[in-house]
Amino acid sequence: MERLEDLNVLDLKIYQDDQLYCFTSDAVLLSKFTRVKKGDVVADFCSGSGIVGLHLYGLNADSIKSVTLFEMQKSLFDLSVKSIKFNNLTDKFNPVNCKIQEISNEYNGKFSLITCNPPYEKEGSGAVNDKECIAVCRAEITLNLSELIKAVSKALKFGGRFNMVHRADRLADIISEMRKNNIEPKRLQFVSGLNKKPYLLLIEGVKGGKSGMIIENTLTN
């Protein structure tokens, strides 16, 4: 069932559908972790219904020049289009329906900031949802980590930043792929439950950046 949810920032709202993948707190944690600079040209990869892009814009409307949303699933893409129109943001947002691996060369080196809340689970690593539209958002069925980081590096300008939320136990894989694609990890924050080990991470990398990473205090969610 389709519904309209309040994002609790700038009176922005977002369309969700119970039959599709619905955003979780991970997306909001990512938008809050991401540091925006004045004039940023932003892209959100695996954008789903548009939650990260919309929430990030709501928190930084005075600084963001534009936001491009890249989403493969037409059903989720359509929801993001509806939300953009509802919030009168067609002059700021550009939704694109395509696979991350097939982003057009016209976007090469275009973005100063890219965010992503990707599928977390390695394909075949565990149970996934029976509904394909939800499964591909949770597991690396149509996009793996290596393909994602390669696409990010291609679209990111030199000196541009990449911010991602992912599973904490994938940290070694993430750093390896980032460095392989000339994105240097610069900032890291773990997320844990109350009195529990970290289960998520938030990471920022800079294309062409120098080595040296700040480890921020663990966030309790």
N, C-alpha and C positions, 0 to 999 in steps of 0.2 A: 504494500500500500504506500502510495506516495504522500509525503508530508513536507512541510516547510518548518525548518528549525532555526531558532535564533542563535547567532554566533556570539552574542553579548559583547559586541564591539562595533561601534559606528552604526548601530541599528542594522547591520548586515544580517541577511538570512541565507540559508542554503537548502536546496531541495535534496531530500533523501528518499530512498525506496527500500522497503523492507525485503523485497525480493532480490535486491542487488547487494553489493558490498557496502556497508555503512561505516563511516569513519569512527575511529576510536580516539582515546586520549593521546595516543602516540602522535597523531597528526598535530594536535594542539601543542604538545611538548616541543615538537620540531619547530613550529612557527615562533614559539616563545624563545627558543634557544638561538635562532638565527638572528644575526646582527645585520641590520640593513644600513647602507650608506646612501647619502643624498644622491639622487639621480640613478639609482640602481635599475638596470634592465634585468628583470627576473624571469626565470623559467622554473616550472615545477614539473618534474618527470614523474610518471605513474600517478597522475594528478587525480584520478578517480572522479568523484563528483565535484572536485574543486576546492576541497576544504583547506589544504595548506595555503594555496595561493590566495584565497579569499581572507582567511584569518590573518595571514602575514600582511596583506594589504591593509586590513582593518587596523592593525597595530602600528603600521608605518605609512599611512596614506600620504603624508606630506613629503616623504622621501622617495617613494617608488615611482619610477617613470612609466613602467609598463610591466605586465605579467603575461607570459605565454604558458598555457597549460597543455601538456602533451599526455594524451590518454588513448590507449589502444581500443578499449571496449566502447562500442558505439552507444550502448545504453547509459553508461556512466558519463560519457562525453556529452550526451544530450542533456543530462541533468545539470552539468556544469554550465551549459549554454543557457538553460532556463534561469539558473541562479544569477548569472552575469546580467542577463536582461532585467530580471526582477530588481536587482540592486542598481540599475542604471550605470553599469560599468563597462559598457561596450567600447568606450573610448580608451579604456585602460587595459582591458583583457583581450587576449587573442587565444581562443581555444583551438587546438589542433588534434584531429583524430588520426593517429598513426601509431605504428609500433615504434618503440624507442630505438630499435636497431635501424629503422628506416627514416629517421628524421632527415629532412631535406638539407642538402649542402648549403642552402641559403642561410641556415642558422649557424654555420661554422663560425666559431669565435664571436658570437653575437652577445652572449650574456655575461654580465658581471657577477651574477649570483644565480646559482641553481640549487634548488631544494629537491629532496626525494624521500618518500616513505615507500620503499619498494617491497616486493614479496620477500619474506624472511627465510622461509624454509627451503632447504635444498630439495630438488625434485627427488622423490623416492625416499626421503628421510623419515617420513612419518605419515600419519593419517591426514588427509585433506578433505575439505568439504565436498559432498557429492555434487553440488551445483557448480558447474564449470565456471560461471561468472564470478563466483566467490573464491573458488580454488585458485584461480590464476592471480588473484590479489594477495594470496597468502603464501603460495609456493612458487618456486622458480620453474614454472611449467613453460611459459612463453618468453621469459627474460631471466637470465642468470646474472650474478653479481659482476662477472667479468665483462659481459656485454653492456651492462649498465654503466660501469665506470668508464669504459672506452667511449661510449656515446656522450657522457658528461664532459670528458676531456675535449672531445671534438667541438662541442658547442660552447665551451667556456673560453672566454678571452684570457690572455696571459695576465696573471695577477688576480683573476676572478676567483670567487669563493664557492665551494661546494659544501652544502650542509645536508646531512642525512641522519635518519633514525633507523636503528637496526637492532638485531638481537645481540646481547653482550658477548655471547660465545662465538660470534663471527668476527670478532675484532681483528684477529691475525689475518684472516682472509681479506678483510676490508683494507687494512693498511697495505698489504701486499699488492692488491689491485690498484689502489690509489697511486702508490709509488711507481708501479709499472707504467702508469699513464700520466706521469709528470704532475701529479697532484700530491702535495706534501701535507700530511696531517698536522694541523696547527692547534687544535683545541678539542678536548674530549671531556664528556661528562657521562657518568653512569647513572642509571635510574634503577631504584630498588623499591620493593615493597617495605612496609614497616618491619624492622628487625629481620630482614631477609637479604640474601645476596642479590647483587645487581642482575636484572633480567633484560634490560635495554641499554643501549648506548646512543648518545648524540655526538656526532663528530663533524668537525669543520676542517676542510682542506683548502689549500691555495694552489692554483695552477702555477708551476714554476717557483713556488715558495722555497725559502731556506728551511733547513731542518730545525727542529725545536718545537715542542708541543706543550701546551698548558693543560694540566689535568685539573678540572674544576671540581668543587665539592659534589659528592654524590647527591642526587635529587631523590627525595622520597615521594612516590606517587600513590 
